[in-house]
Amino acid sequence: MSDPRNRELVYAAGDPQTGNLVTPINGSGFSKAFLGNLPAYRKGLSPLRRGLEVGMAHGYWLFGPFAYTSQFRLSKVADVVGLIEAILLIVIASLAMSLYANSNPPKPVVVDPLPEAPASFSTQEGWTDFSSGFLVGGIGGAAFAYVLCLAFKSGVFQAFGSFGA
């Protein structure tokens, strides 16, 4: 039998075979509220809308590392290369999700700190809609980051003082 003092801070979330431990950090009300408001767990969203939100965030944040850390970072085409690479990664991830959708996905496992996953994540149609939304949102997010980068580099925002400096 384990030491009962260890259960004061960390305890197994139901079944210890799941490998997830509830700690004061991931089991707090703040963490549960934060995770519950992520698009994957938010109630009332369609799978397509979930995919759009997740895709937009991923596309937006993938542009920067590809544009500024690739081998083209010092060339004039760094931004275009970053956009193309971000879109390619989004397409690859969407294809992987489509393949997963066609593999007859099992019902999601519920672990203690996380809210219950939506029922659409256990159906082929739900995953197909999610991956379609992810593709459209990801390409849109990467394109928005590219346009925003071009706007900052063009000097448009210098008219607002030190905002664009």
BANUKOL-290855 format. One line per 5 residues: for each residue x, y, z of N, C-alpha, C. Coordinates in steps of 0.05 Angstrom, whole numbers, plus 32768, in hexadecimal, padded with zeros to 4 digits. Last residue first. Layout:
X:Y:Z:X:Y:Z:X:Y:Z ~ ...
// end
This chain:
808F:83FB:7D40:80AC:83FB:7D41:80B7:83E2:7D4F ~ 8059:8400:7D3F:8065:83EF:7D2B:8083:83ED:7D2D ~ 8050:8425:7D69:8042:840B:7D69:8050:83F7:7D56 ~ 8063:8458:7D6D:8076:8442:7D72:8069:8427:7D72 ~ 8035:8471:7D3E:804B:8477:7D51:805D:845F:7D54
8014:8462:7D15:8009:8462:7D30:801F:8466:7D45 ~ 8031:845E:7CE7:8020:8476:7CE9:8014:8478:7D06 ~ 8046:842C:7CE8:8057:8442:7CF1:8047:845C:7CF4 ~ 8027:8404:7CD1:8021:840B:7CED:8033:8422:7CF7 ~ 803D:83FC:7C9F:8022:8407:7CA1:801D:8412:7CBD
806C:83E3:7C95:806D:83FD:7CA1:8052:840A:7CA4 ~ 8072:83B0:7C82:806E:83C4:7C6E:806F:83E0:7C7B ~ 8074:838E:7CAE:808D:8394:7CA0:808A:83AB:7C8C ~ 803E:838C:7CBE:8052:8398:7CD0:806C:839F:7CC1 ~ 8029:8373:7C90:801F:838E:7C98:8033:839B:7CAB
8042:8341:7C91:8047:8354:7C7B:803E:8370:7C82 ~ 802B:832D:7CC0:8048:8331:7CBF:804F:8344:7CA8 ~ 7FF6:832A:7CB0:7FFD:833B:7CC7:801B:8341:7CC6 ~ 7FFA:8304:7C88:7FF1:831F:7C81:7FF8:8332:7C97 ~ 800B:82D8:7CA8:801C:82E1:7C92:8014:82FE:7C8B
7FE0:82D1:7CCA:7FFA:82D8:7CD6:800C:82E3:7CC0 ~ 7FB9:82C3:7CA3:7FB6:82DB:7CB3:7FD0:82E4:7CC0 ~ 7FCE:8292:7C91:7FCC:82A9:7C7F:7FC9:82C3:7C8E ~ 7FC9:8274:7CC0:7FE3:8279:7CB5:7FE3:8290:7CA2 ~ 7F90:8274:7CC5:7FA1:8280:7CDA:7FBD:8286:7CD0
7F80:825A:7C95:7F79:8276:7C9A:7F8A:8283:7CB0 ~ 7F96:8228:7C9E:7FA0:8238:7C87:7F98:8255:7C8B ~ 7F79:821B:7CCD:7F96:821C:7CCD:7FA1:822C:7CB6 ~ 7F43:821B:7CBB:7F4C:822E:7CD0:7F6A:8231:7CD0 ~ 7F45:81F1:7C96:7F3D:820C:7C8E:7F47:8220:7CA2
7F57:81C6:7CB7:7F65:81CD:7C9E:7F5E:81EA:7C96 ~ 7F31:81C5:7CE0:7F4D:81C9:7CE7:7F5C:81D2:7CCE ~ 7F03:81B7:7CC4:7F05:81D1:7CD0:7F21:81D8:7CD7 ~ 7F13:8183:7CB7:7F0C:8196:7CA2:7F0E:81B2:7CAD ~ 7F18:816B:7CE9:7F30:816E:7CD8:7F2B:8182:7CC1
7EE3:816E:7CFB:7EF8:817B:7D0A:7F10:8180:7CF8 ~ 7EC9:814D:7CD6:7EC2:8169:7CD7:7ED8:8179:7CE6 ~ 7EE3:811D:7CE3:7EE5:8128:7CC8:7EDE:8145:7CC8 ~ 7ED4:8116:7D18:7EF0:811B:7D12:7EF4:8126:7CF6 ~ 7E9C:810F:7D10:7EA6:8125:7D21:7EC3:812B:7D1B
7E9A:80E1:7CF1:7E90:80FB:7CE6:7E9A:8112:7CF6 ~ 7EAD:80BA:7D14:7EBC:80C0:7CFB:7EB4:80DC:7CF0 ~ 7EAB:80C9:7D5A:7E9F:80C1:7D41:7EB0:80C9:7D29 ~ 7EBE:80DE:7D88:7EBE:80C1:7D87:7EB1:80B7:7D6D ~ 7EBA:8114:7D89:7ED5:8109:7D87:7ED5:80EB:7D87
7E86:811F:7D94:7E8E:8120:7D78:7EAA:8115:7D74 ~ 7E7F:8122:7DCA:7E79:8108:7DBD:7E82:8108:7DA0 ~ 7EB6:8145:7DEB:7E9C:8144:7DDD:7E98:8129:7DCE ~ 7ED4:812E:7E28:7ED6:8136:7E0C:7EBB:8134:7DFE ~ 7ECD:814A:7E69:7EC6:8134:7E57:7EC7:813E:7E3A
7F07:816D:7E80:7EEA:8169:7E7D:7EE5:8153:7E69 ~ 7F3F:8154:7EA6:7F34:815E:7E8D:7F15:815B:7E8D ~ 7F4F:813B:7ED5:7F50:8158:7ED4:7F42:8164:7EBB ~ 7F41:8101:7ECA:7F35:8112:7EDF:7F38:8130:7EDB ~ 7F31:80EC:7E88:7F43:80ED:7E9F:7F3A:8103:7EB1
7F11:80C3:7E5B:7F0D:80D9:7E6D:7F21:80D7:7E84 ~ 7F20:80B3:7E19:7F23:80AB:7E35:7F21:80C4:7E46 ~ 7EF2:80B4:7DE2:7F08:80C0:7DF1:7F08:80B7:7E0E ~ 7EE3:8079:7DBD:7ED9:808E:7DCE:7EF0:8099:7DDF ~ 7F0D:806E:7D82:7EFF:8066:7D9A:7EF4:807E:7DAA
7F02:8077:7D3B:7F0F:807F:7D54:7EFE:8076:7D6D ~ 7F0B:805D:7D05:7EF6:8056:7D18:7F00:805D:7D34 ~ 7F2E:8073:7CE2:7F37:805B:7CF0:7F23:8052:7D05 ~ 7F20:80A3:7CCB:7F18:808B:7CBD:7F21:8071:7CCA ~ 7F38:80C7:7CEE:7F1B:80C6:7CED:7F11:80AC:7CDF
7F6E:80BF:7CE1:7F64:80B7:7CFB:7F46:80B4:7CFB ~ 7F6D:80D8:7CAF:7F73:80BB:7CB1:7F6A:80B0:7CCC ~ 7F62:810C:7CC0:7F4F:80FE:7CAE:7F54:80E0:7CAF ~ 7F90:8117:7CDD:7F76:8116:7CEB:7F61:8108:7CDA ~ 7FB5:8116:7CB3:7FB8:8103:7CC8:7F9E:8101:7CD8
7FA2:8142:7C95:7FA2:8127:7C89:7FA4:8111:7C9F ~ 7FAE:816A:7CBA:7F92:8165:7CB2:7F8F:8149:7CA5 ~ 7FE5:8168:7CBB:7FD7:8162:7CD3:7FB9:815C:7CCD ~ 7FEF:8177:7C86:7FF8:815D:7C8F:7FE9:8155:7CA8 ~ 7FDA:81AB:7C86:7FCF:8197:7C74:7FD6:817B:7C7D
7FFC:81C3:7CAC:7FE0:81C2:7CB1:7FD2:81AD:7CA0 ~ 802C:81C0:7C90:802A:81B1:7CA9:800C:81AE:7CB1 ~ 8020:81E2:7C64:8026:81C5:7C5F:8023:81B5:7C79 ~ 801A:8213:7C7F:8003:8207:7C71:8008:81E9:7C6C ~ 804E:821A:7C90:8039:8218:7CA4:8020:820B:7C97
8069:821E:7C5F:806F:8208:7C71:8059:8204:7C86 ~ 8052:824D:7C49:804F:8233:7C3B:8054:821C:7C4E ~ 8062:8273:7C70:8045:826E:7C6A:8041:8253:7C5D ~ 809A:826F:7C6B:808C:826A:7C85:806F:8264:7C81 ~ 809F:8281:7C37:80A7:8265:7C3E:809A:825D:7C58
808F:82B6:7C3D:8080:82A4:7C2B:8086:8287:7C32 ~ 80B7:82C8:7C60:809B:82C8:7C68:808A:82B6:7C57 ~ 80E6:82C2:7C43:80E3:82B4:7C5C:80C5:82B2:7C64 ~ 80F8:82D9:7C15:80E1:82C7:7C12:80DB:82B9:7C2D ~ 8127:82F3:7C1D:810F:8303:7C18:80F5:82F2:7C18
814B:82D3:7C53:8146:82D9:7C37:812C:82EA:7C35 ~ 8154:82C0:7C85:8162:82D9:7C7E:815D:82E1:7C61 ~ 8137:8290:7C88:8130:82A6:7C9A:813D:82C0:7C93 ~ 813A:8260:7C6E:8135:8277:7C5E:8131:8291:7C6E ~ 813D:8238:7C93:8155:823E:7C85:8153:8256:7C73
8113:8251:7CC9:8119:823F:7CB3:8133:8247:7CA6 ~ 8102:8275:7CEE:8117:8262:7CF6:811E:824F:7CE0 ~ 80D9:8296:7CDA:80F1:82A2:7CE6:8106:828F:7CF0 ~ 80B1:8276:7CC3:80BB:828D:7CB5:80D6:8297:7CC0 ~ 80A7:824E:7CE9:80AF:8247:7CCF:80BB:825E:7CBF
8097:826D:7D17:80AF:825C:7D17:80B9:8253:7CFC ~ 8068:8288:7CFE:8080:8295:7D09:8099:8284:7D0A ~ 8040:8261:7CF0:804D:8273:7CDC:8067:827E:7CE6 ~ 8029:8249:7D1C:803D:823A:7D0D:804C:824C:7CF9 ~ 8003:826B:7D31:801C:8268:7D3F:8031:8258:7D30
7FDA:8266:7D0A:7FE5:8280:7D11:8000:827D:7D1E ~ 7FCE:822F:7D0A:7FD8:823C:7CF2:7FE6:8257:7CF8 ~ 7FBA:8229:7D3E:7FD2:821B:7D35:7FDE:8228:7D1D ~ 7F8D:824A:7D3F:7FA2:824E:7D52:7FBC:8241:7D48 ~ 7F6F:8233:7D15:7F77:824F:7D14:7F8F:8255:7D26
7F66:81FF:7D29:7F76:8203:7D11:7F80:8220:7D0F ~ 7F44:8209:7D54:7F5E:81FC:7D59:7F70:8201:7D41 ~ 7F18:8220:7D38:7F26:822E:7D4E:7F42:8223:7D53 ~ 7F0A:81F7:7D13:7F11:8212:7D0A:7F21:8221:7D20 ~ 7EFD:81CC:7D35:7F14:81CA:7D23:7F1D:81E6:7D19
7ECF:81E1:7D4D:7EE6:81DA:7D5D:7EFF:81D9:7D4C ~ 7EAF:81E6:7D20:7EB7:81FE:7D2E:7ECF:81F9:7D40 ~ 7EA8:81B0:7D14:7EB4:81C1:7D00:7EBE:81DB:7D0E ~ 7E8E:819C:7D42:7EA9:8193:7D3C:7EB7:81A5:7D27 ~ 7E6D:81D3:7D65:7E6D:81BD:7D51:7E8A:81B4:7D4C
7E66:81E1:7DAA:7E74:81E6:7D90:7E71:81CD:7D7E ~ 7E51:81D6:7DDD:7E41:81E5:7DC9:7E4E:81EB:7DAF ~ 7E8A:81DC:7E09:7E70:81D1:7E02:7E61:81E3:7DEE ~ 7ECE:81D1:7DFF:7EB9:81E4:7E03:7E9E:81D9:7DF9 ~ 7EF8:81AF:7DF2:7EE6:81A7:7E08:7ECE:81BA:7E0C
7F14:81C6:7DC8:7F10:81A9:7DC8:7EFB:81A0:7DDC ~ 7F1A:81FD:7DD5:7F07:81F4:7DC1:7F01:81D6:7DC0 ~ 7F1C:8207:7E1C:7F2A:8202:7E03:7F16:81F8:7DEF ~ 7F01:8209:7E4C:7EFB:821E:7E38:7F0B:821B:7E1E ~ 7F15:81E0:7E6A:7EFA:81DE:7E62:7EF2:81F2:7E4D
7F47:81F4:7E77:7F45:81DE:7E64:7F29:81DA:7E5A ~ 7F37:821C:7E9C:7F46:8223:7E84:7F44:820D:7E6F ~ 7F1D:81FE:7EC3:7F0E:8212:7EB4:7F1C:821A:7E9B ~ 7F48:81DF:7ED5:7F30:81D2:7ECA:7F1F:81E5:7EBA ~ 7F6A:8206:7EE9:7F72:81F5:7ED3:7F5B:81E8:7EC5
7F49:821C:7F12:7F53:822D:7EFC:7F5A:821C:7EE4 ~ 7F43:81F1:7F35:7F2C:81FB:7F27:7F33:820D:7F0F ~ 7F77:81BF:7F2E:7F6B:81D7:7F39:7F53:81E0:7F29 ~ 7F93:8195:7F1A:7F79:818F:7F25:7F6B:81A7:7F31 ~ 7FC4:81A6:7F0A:7FB1:819E:7EF5:7F96:8197:7F00
7FD7:81B6:7F3F:7FD7:81C8:7F28:7FC2:81BF:7F14 ~ 7FD4:818C:7F64:7FC6:81A5:7F6A:7FC5:81B9:7F52 ~ 7FC9:8154:7F37:7FD9:8164:7F49:7FCA:817D:7F51 ~ 7FBB:8114:7F23:7FAF:812E:7F29:7FC0:813C:7F3E ~ 7FDB:80F0:7EF1:7FD9:80F6:7F0D:7FCD:8112:7F10
7FD3:80BB:7EC4:7FCE:80D7:7EC9:7FCC:80DC:7EE7 ~ 7FD5:8086:7EB8:7FEE:8095:7EB9:7FEB:80B2:7EBD ~ 7FAE:8060:7EB9:7FAD:8074:7EA4:7FC6:8085:7EA3 ~ 7FB4:8040:7EE5:7FC0:8036:7ECC:7FBF:804B:7EB5 ~ 7F98:8054:7F0F:7FB4:805B:7F0D:7FC1:8051:7EF4
7F59:806F:7F06:7F69:8057:7F00:7F86:805F:7EFE ~ 7F53:80A7:7F24:7F42:8090:7F20:7F53:8077:7F1E ~ 7F8B:80C2:7F20:7F71:80CA:7F16:7F60:80B2:7F10 ~ 7FB2:80BD:7F5B:7FAB:80B2:7F40:7F8F:80BA:7F39 ~ 7FCA:80F9:7F79:7FBC:80DF:7F7A:7FB5:80D7:7F5E
7FEF:8125:7F9F:7FED:8118:7F85:7FDF:80FD:7F89 ~ 7FE7:813A:7FD3:7FED:814B:7FBD:7FE7:813E:7FA2 ~ 7FD6:8111:7FF5:7FCF:812C:7FFB:7FD2:813E:7FE3 ~ 7FEA:80E0:7FE9:7FD0:80E6:7FDE:7FC7:8103:7FE4 ~ 8018:80D9:8007:801B:80E0:7FEB:8000:80E8:7FDE
8006:80C7:8038:800E:80E3:8036:8012:80EC:8019 ~ 7FFF:8090:8033:7FE7:80A2:8031:7FEE:80BF:802F ~ 8028:8068:800B:8028:807B:8022:8010:808E:8020 ~ 8009:802D:7FF1:8019:8045:7FEF:8016:8057:8008 ~ 8011:7FE9:8000:8000:8000:8000:8012:8019:8000
// end
